[in-house]
Amino acid sequence: MRESFFGACFKLNMLLVFTNNLKLLMNYKTQIPLKNSKLSSNSSNISCLNVIKYFNGFHNFTTIALFSLFTMTYLFSTNIFAQVVKVTVGADILMNDSLYLIQNKRLGIVTNHSAILGNGTHLVDTLVTIPNVEVTTLFGPEHGIRGNAPDGHSIKDGIDSKTGLPVYSLYGKTRKPSKEMLENIDVLIFDIQDIGARFYTYISTLHYTMIAAAENNIPIIVLDRPNPINGVLVDGPIRTEEFKSFVAIAPIPIQHGMTIGELAIMFNKENWLDNGLKADLTVIKMDGWEREYFFDDCNLTWVAPSPNMPNLETALIYPGMCLIEGINASEGRGTYSPFLTFGAPYVSSESLLLELERFNNSGIQLDTISFTPKSIPNMSNYPKYKNIECGGIKITVVDKKKLGALRFGIEVLYSIHKLYPDEFEFRKNWLDKLFGNNNLTEMLNNNSTPDQIFKTWDDELEDFKKLRENYLLY
């Protein structure tokens, strides 16, 4: 929360008025005749502090007392320096100030359901109503253009039900727009809400879209949105070239602390596009966003960017708990609290909780739980351990500013491996892909402690932080 200068001045002025009125009320005394003389045998009058005649009558006292009470309530019902921040996303800046960039152009839009404007309407649904703006083609990432396809499911091309526009899937047979798909496009727009973790695939879709734009000499406009888990914390190993994949598209740490617009600039200027290509890139910045903000500081409506990302709490824990996908334990898919619930049929909830409590679990509360993953339409059709009861842990984020999600996720992997070495299994090389190298797998096999694992990325992370400074817009 932040307070404008004028808002703070107004509140301070009201505080001074309240204080002055309080002095008048407390210092002013008057004599009130008693109607019942039996109350005092010595006097028919009494000096009264709580019943006051102010100036010429009781009405004046009542008025000033009520005003003072109102002032006190206004001042202290919230922090005197607290006021809800309003962040304006890049899509709204485009609509309000930068339409000239797309007027009389044929537009292709890479987006999904998260591209919501401040008035609650979708970017595409709004653009198709504007004169001299022609939307010709839509492109959908993982989960589809309207965001209702389960994780990991290939998506087919189709027609958008709301606008009738053709939709090309970028999470099916192709991950990059082809020359044929781009034939009727003068400008590409990219507007998708990211989560702030390297393995969240929307930044991979951004990467391939920028390559396609560069290859076909089409300008691309990226509409920036907040990093919902803040733009300060940066943590994790840098992805090595050997482990480049759609869940680790760029040599950045797992929790990168950047917005999608900042990443676009970094991809372009660091020559991370194929063959040193450079896109004709424009990033439309947000207004009012600051790096330390979490999504709930922004006064924006949360729209689940994917089916298993229902709220901010899930996004906060995701950089660590997504690693559970790489082993034979449930990361909570098949429940309505994915990533905040984890376990396995072979896990004793009480034993695992006892082991995890050995660590400094700042910012979270852990509780034992028993759960049975189910098939949930549009969320998870085939979760691990479907219809099998699992023992595990339920996570509650109690202080997001103290949370170290990635490190907690590694502590979970370590604890499960330590307690259940005979049952514990890696899922092919999936953990290596998520982690960005094979250090975690090797060190878990060698019974290395979490602290030893954390130290493996210290130096490279500091190098990245220095590089990152060149691309921060806020």
N, C-alpha and C positions, 0 to 999 in steps of 0.2 A: 504494500500500500504506500501511496505517496500523497503529499499535500501540496497544493499549489500555493504560491506566495500570497496571493490575494485571499485565498481561503483561510490561510493561517492568520493573516492580519485581521480578518473579519471575526474569527473566533476569539482572538486575543482581545479585540475591542469589546466584544460581548462579555468576556471575562472581567474586564475593568469595570464595565457598567454594573455587572452583578455584584462585584466587590464593593463598589461605592454605595449601591442600594442597600446592601447588607449592613454596612456601617450605619447608614441612616436609621434603619429599622432597629438595630441593636442598641444604639445610643439614645434614641428618642424615648422619653418617658412621659407619661401623662397620668393624671389623677382620674380614676373612674369611680363615681359614686356607687355605693352598694345599695341595692334595693332591699336586701334582707339584712337588717341591722343586727340580727342574731349571729351573723358570721363573725362579728368583731364587737367586743364590748367596749373597746377603747376608742374606736374611730369609725366613722361612717364612710371614710374614703380609704383607698389602698393604692399604693404605687404598683403598677402592673407593667411588666416588660413584654409579656406575650400578647396582651390585648392593647393595641396602640391606635391612637388617633393621629394620623399623619396629615400635616398641614391643617386643612379646614374640616376634615370629616373622616369617618370610618371608611367611606367609599374609596378615598385616595389611598389609604393604607392597603386595602384589599387589592387594588389595581397593581400597586408596586410590588406587593408580595407575590401575586400570581405571575407577574412578569419575571421576577427574580427566580421563581420556581421553574418557569419555562426555560429561562436562560441556563440555569444549573443543569436541567435535564438534557438540553441540547449539547452543552459542553462536555458532559461527563458520560453520556450514554455511549460514546465512542471515544477513542483516543483523540486528544485535541489536535494531533497532527496527522490523523488518519483520514484518508479519502480514497474512494475507489478509483483506480487508474483505468483509463480507457485507451486500449491499444487499437490502432487502426491498421488492419492488415494490408498487404500489398494489393490485393484484389480491389479493396475499396479505394485505395489511392489511384489505381488505374481508372476506375469508374468516375472518380471525382475530379481528377487533375490531369490525367494522361491519356484520354481517349484518342488524342491526335496520333498516338503511336499505332493505332489499329484501324482508324477510319479509312474507308475505301480499300480495305485489305480483305483477302480471304484467309480466314483463321482456321488453324488446326489447334485443338486444345487437348493437352494431356492432363487428365484430372480424374477425380472421383467425387464421391458424395461429400467429402470434407471441405470442398471449395465453397464455403458459405460466406456471403457478404454480411456486413453489419446489420442489415435490415432483415436477415433471416432467409433470403432467397439465394439460390445457387448461382454461381458465376455464369454458367452456360445458359441457364433459364433466363437470366437477365440480358446477356449479350445478344441473344437471338431476337430481342424486342427492340434493339437500338437501330435507328436508321443509319445507313452508310457503314454498317458493320455486318459482315457476312461470315457466319460460322459454317464451315463446310464439312469438317471432319472432327471426330472425337477419338481419343486414344485412352484406353483404360489400363491401369496397372494391376498388380495382384489384387484379388478380391473384386475386380470389376469396376465399371464406371459408376455404379450406384452402391458399391461397397458391401454386397451381400453374399459373396462367394467365400466358402471356407478357406482357411489357410492352405497354401500349397497346391490348390486345385487348378489345373490348366483351364483357361477361359477361352471361349471361341469368339470370333468376330460376330457382330450382330447389328441391330438397330436400336437406338436409344428410345425407350418407350415414351418418354416425355416430349422429346423434340423431333423424333423421326429421323435424326441424323445418323449416318453410318458410324459405327464404333469398331475400331480395330483394337484387338487385344494385344497388349505388350507383355502378357504373361501366359503365352500359349506356344504356338509353333515358332513365334518370333519374339525377341525381346527388344528389338530395335525397329523403328519405323522404316519401311522400305521406300525405295524411290517411287514405286507405284502408289503407295499410300499417301505420299506427299505431293502428288501431281497438282492438286487443286488448292495448294496452300501457299500463301505469301509470307505469313508470319506464324510461328509456333508460340503457344502460350503454355507454360507449365504452372499448375497451381494444385498442390497436394499438401496436406498437413503431415509433416514428418513427426517422428517420436524422439529422435536424438540418439539412437543406437545404430552402430554400423551395420548390423545384420538386418535391420528393418529395410525391406527391399525397395522402398520408394526412391531412395537416393541412387539405387542401381538403375532404376527406370530413368531418372534424371540424367545419369551418366550416358546411357545409350541414346536418349533423345538428343542430347547435345552433340553426340557424334553424328547422328543422322542429319541434324541441322547443319553442321559444318560440312559434311560431305555433299549436301545438296544446296549449299549457299542460301539457306533460309534463316533469317534472323529468329532468335528465340528470346522470349521475355519470360523471366522467372518472377512470379509474384510471391514475395516473401511472407512467411508466417512464423510464429514463435517456436523456438525450441521449448517444448512444454516442460521438460525436466531441468530447465535453466541453461544459461549459456556461460556458466562459470566453471562448473566441475568438468574436468577432463581426466579420463582414467582408462587404463588398459593397454595392452600391447598393440604395436603397429603391425598391420597385416603385411606379411611377406609376400613377394611376388609368386612364390610357389603355391600359395593358398588363395590366390585371387579367384573369386567366384561371385555368383549373384547375391550371396549373403555377406560378401566381403569385397566390394568392388574397388575400393580405394585404400591406399596405404595410410589409414587414419586409425586412431584408437577406437575401442568399442564404444565408449562414451565420449563423443567428440566435442560437445559443448558449442556447436555451431548451428546457425539456421540453415535452411535449405538454400537460401540465396547466397550466403557466404560460402557454402560448399560448392555451389555452381561456379563462383569466381575462382575458387581454389582449383577445381578440376580443370578449368580453362587455362589458367596462368601457370600451373605447375606441369603442364604438358602431360596430363593423365588421360587425355582422350587418345584414341588410337592413332598411331603414326604421327604424333605431334600436331594433330588437327587443332584449330582454334575456331570456336563458334563465335558468331556475331551476337554477343550476349548483352542483354539489358536486364538488370535486376531492379525491380521496383521495391524499395525499402518500405518497412512498416513505419508508422509514426507512434511514438510513445513507448516503445518497447525498450527495456533495459536488461542487461545480461543476467542480473540476479533474479529476474522474475521467473516464477513458475507459472504454469498456465492459469491457475486460479487467481493470480495477481492481475490478469490482463482484462478482466471483465468481458471475456468472450465466451460464447456458448461451446461447451465440449461436444464435439461430434465424433463418435468413436471412429478413428481412422481405419480400423480393421475390426472384424467381428470379435476377435479375442483381445481387444484393447478397449474395454467398455468405459474406463474412467481414468482419471489422472493417477490414482493410486497404483493401478496396474502398470502404467507407463513408467512410474518412478522405480519400480522394482525390476522392470523388464531387462535392463542391461546386464543384470546378474542372473536372473532366473531363467532367461532364455537358454542359458548353457545347459540346463537340465534336459533340453531336447537331445543332447549328444550322448545321453546314457540311458540305461533301461529303468528309468524312473519317470513317473508322470509329472509333467510341469503344470498340471491342472486343467489341461484341455479336456473337454467333456464335463466340465463343471461351469458354474456361472461366475467363478472367481479364478480364471486362469492366471498362472504365474504367481498368484497370491496363495495358491494351494499347491502342495507338492507331496509326493510320497510314492509308495510302491507296495505290492502285496507282501513283500518280504520285510518291510520296515515296521519296527515297533515305534509308535509315536513317542512314547515316554523315553525310550533310550535315545532316540534321535534328538529330542528336545534337550535332554541332559547334556548331550555332547555339544550341541550348538550353543548352549548357555556358557560354555567355557570361553567363548569369544566375546568381543565387545560389540554387541549388536545395537549400536546407537541408532536411534530413530525408528526402531520397529519393535513390535510386540509379537511374540511367538506363542502359539497355543497348539495343543495336540488336537488332531482331528482324524476322523475316519470318513472316507469318501469313496464313492463308486462312480468312475467316469461313465458317462452315457453319450450316446449319439445325440447331438443338439443341432437341429437344422440351421444352416447358414452360419454355424460356428465351428463345429467339429464333427464330421460324420464318422470318423474312425479313430477315436482317441486311443492312446496306449491304455492297456488293461480295461478295455471296454467291458462293462458289466461285471467287473471284478473288484471286490472291496480292497481298498488300499489304506494302510496306516500312514500318517503323515503329519504335516505341520500347516497351520494357517497363519499367514503373515498379515499384520495390521501395521500400516505406516502411521506412526504417531508424531514424528517430527521429520519432515522431509528435508530440512536443512542439515540434519545430522546424518542422513542416510548415505551409506556407501554401497550401492546396490551390487556393483560388480564384485567387490571383495566378499560380500555376503554370499553371493552365488558360488564363488570358489570355495568358501568355507562349507557350504552345503555339499558340494561334490566331494570334498575331502572327508567330511564326516560320514557320508554314506559309504564311501570306499573303505574307510577305516573300520566301520561297524560291520559291514557286510561284504568282506573281500571275496567270498565264494559266490555270492549272488550278483555282485556288481559287474556290469558289462558296458563297454563303449559301443555305440551304434555306428559301425563301420568307421568312416573318417569324419563323421558329421561334427564332432566336437572340435576337431582341428580346423574345419572350415569356419565354424562360428568364432573360434578363438583367434584365428588368423595365423596360427603356426601350430607346431606339434609340441610345444613346451609343456603345456598343461597336461596333456595325455602322458607324456614321459615322466613328468614330475609326480603326478598322482600314482603312477605305477611304481615309482621309486620311494613312495611314502614321504615325499617332501611336504613340509608344513605350508600352510597358506602364506605365512610371512615370507618364506623362501620363494614362493611362486610370485608374490607381489613384487619382489625386488628385481625380477628378471626384466621388467619393462621400465624401470626408473629412468635410465639414461635416455632411451629413445623417446620416452614421453616428454622429457624436458626439451628435446630437440623439436618435437612436434609443436609444443606450446610456443616456441619461438617462431616457427614457421607460420603458425596459425595467426599470430599477431598481424601479419601482413594482409589478412583477408577479413578482419572483423569490421563490420559496418556499424556496430553499436557499442 
